[in-house]
Amino acid sequence: IRDFSQIDAWSKSRNPPIGYEPFFYECLGAGNTRLAATFIPKCNPSNRVEFFLKVGDWGNAGKLAFAAKDITLLEDIKSKAGSAAPSSELDAMLAQLTTKLSGR
């Protein structure tokens, strides 16, 4: 039995020496994407886009790619998301980033 309320409470009361990635993967593996998503901001920044994609949070994955000014990653996120993505939001980020980078 997986006691998600206990996992959530424990993770908030202490800073685990193993990091938060194991919590993310355990919750994700159990199908609890909502709780898994709560651990993403606490995980290693280099893994966050991948983790947001795994839980289907295309918007936050796009925002991180936009903040990193990574057009290729943003295009990849849009293609992976397909019709499930907030395409207008991702399109706007792509257009804005393309304009910013071409204006240098």
C-alpha positions as CSV (number, residue, x, y, z in Angstrom):
1,I,0.0,0.0,0.0
2,R,1.3,3.4,-0.9
3,D,0.5,6.0,1.6
4,F,0.8,9.2,-0.5
5,S,-0.3,11.5,2.3
6,Q,2.6,10.2,4.4
7,I,5.1,10.6,1.6
8,D,3.9,14.2,1.0
9,A,4.0,15.0,4.7
10,W,7.4,13.5,5.2
11,S,8.9,15.3,2.2
12,K,7.7,18.6,3.6
13,S,9.0,18.0,7.1
14,R,12.6,17.1,6.1
15,N,15.1,17.6,3.4
16,P,15.9,14.0,2.3
17,P,19.5,13.2,1.8
18,I,18.7,11.3,-1.3
19,G,17.0,14.2,-3.0
20,Y,13.5,14.4,-4.3
21,E,13.9,12.5,-7.5
22,P,13.1,9.1,-5.9
23,F,9.9,10.6,-4.5
24,F,9.0,11.8,-8.0
25,Y,9.7,8.4,-9.6
26,E,7.8,6.5,-6.9
27,C,4.7,8.7,-7.3
28,L,4.9,8.6,-11.1
29,G,5.3,4.9,-11.1
30,A,2.2,4.5,-9.0
31,G,0.3,6.7,-11.4
32,N,0.0,9.7,-9.0
33,T,1.2,12.4,-11.5
34,R,-0.3,15.2,-9.4
35,L,1.8,14.4,-6.4
36,A,4.8,13.6,-8.5
37,A,4.5,17.1,-10.0
38,T,4.8,18.7,-6.6
39,F,8.3,17.3,-6.3
40,I,9.6,18.7,-9.6
41,P,10.5,22.2,-8.3
42,K,12.6,20.5,-5.6
43,C,14.5,18.3,-8.1
44,N,17.7,19.0,-10.0
45,P,17.1,21.9,-12.4
46,S,18.7,19.9,-15.3
47,N,15.9,17.3,-14.9
48,R,12.9,19.5,-14.5
49,V,11.9,19.8,-18.2
50,E,12.0,16.0,-18.6
51,F,10.0,15.5,-15.4
52,F,7.3,18.1,-16.5
53,L,7.0,16.2,-19.7
54,K,6.6,12.9,-17.9
55,V,3.6,14.2,-16.0
56,G,2.2,15.9,-19.0
57,D,2.7,19.5,-17.9
58,W,3.6,21.0,-21.3
59,G,3.1,24.6,-20.1
60,N,5.7,24.4,-17.3
61,A,8.1,22.5,-19.5
62,G,7.7,25.2,-22.2
63,K,8.3,28.0,-19.6
64,L,11.6,26.4,-18.6
65,A,12.7,26.0,-22.2
66,F,11.7,29.6,-22.8
67,A,13.6,30.8,-19.8
68,A,16.7,28.9,-21.0
69,K,16.2,30.5,-24.5
70,D,16.3,27.0,-26.0
71,I,14.2,27.1,-29.2
72,T,15.1,23.5,-30.2
73,L,13.8,22.3,-26.8
74,L,10.7,24.4,-27.1
75,E,9.9,23.0,-30.5
76,D,10.6,19.5,-29.2
77,I,8.1,20.0,-26.3
78,K,5.5,21.3,-28.8
79,S,5.9,18.3,-31.0
80,K,5.8,15.8,-28.1
81,A,2.7,17.4,-26.7
82,G,0.7,17.3,-29.9
83,S,-2.9,18.2,-29.4
84,A,-2.7,17.9,-25.6
85,A,-0.6,21.0,-25.4
86,P,-1.7,24.6,-24.9
87,S,-0.4,25.2,-28.5
88,S,-1.2,28.9,-28.5
89,E,0.9,29.4,-25.4
90,L,3.8,27.4,-26.8
91,D,3.4,29.1,-30.2
92,A,3.6,32.5,-28.5
93,M,6.7,31.5,-26.6
94,L,8.3,30.2,-29.8
95,A,7.5,33.4,-31.7
96,Q,8.7,35.6,-28.9
97,L,11.9,33.7,-28.5
98,T,12.6,33.6,-32.2
99,T,12.1,37.4,-32.4
100,K,14.4,38.0,-29.4
101,L,17.1,35.8,-30.7
102,S,17.0,37.0,-34.3
103,G,17.1,40.6,-33.1
104,R,20.5,40.3,-31.5
